[in-house]
């Protein structure tokens, strides 16, 4: 088990917690990018449909 430093703070925990948080944030960023790409494709499809002449 990691030992606390002189000031009572565990140096390993000081690094691990932000690293884990960064990994979670990166995963969320990747998920949001994928959602934005899907939204962009839907917007393109809607735009193309709106530019077609109406069918009779």
N, C-alpha and C positions, 0 to 999 in steps of 0.2 A: 504494500500500500504506500502511496506517496506521502511524504512527510511535509508538513507545513514549514515554510521558511521562518526566518526570525520574526517577521511581522504577522505570522499566523495565516498567511495566504499560501495555498497549495499552488506552486508554480505550474505543475502539470495541468491542473484544473483551469488555471488562468489561460492556458493555450487551447485546451480541448474544447471548452465551452464556446469561444468565438469561432473556432474551426468548425464545430458542428453547426452552429448558427449560419455560418457562411455557406456550408454545404446545403442546408435547407433553403436558404435564399437563392442560391444558384439553381436549385431544382425548381423553385417557384418561377424564377425568371425564364427558365426553359419552357415550362408549361405555359406561361403567358405568351411567349413568342409563338408557340404552336397554335394557341388560340387565336392570336392576331393573324397568323398566316391563313388559318381556316376562315376567319372573318373576311379577310381580304379577298379570298377566292369567292366567297358568297357575294360580296359587293360587286366583284367583276361580273359574275353571272347575272345579277340583278340589273346592272348597268347595261349589259349586252341585251337582255330581254326588253328593257325599256326603249332601246334604240331600234328594235325591230318594228316594222310597220304592223299595225293591228291586223289580225286575221279576220276575215268576214265569214 
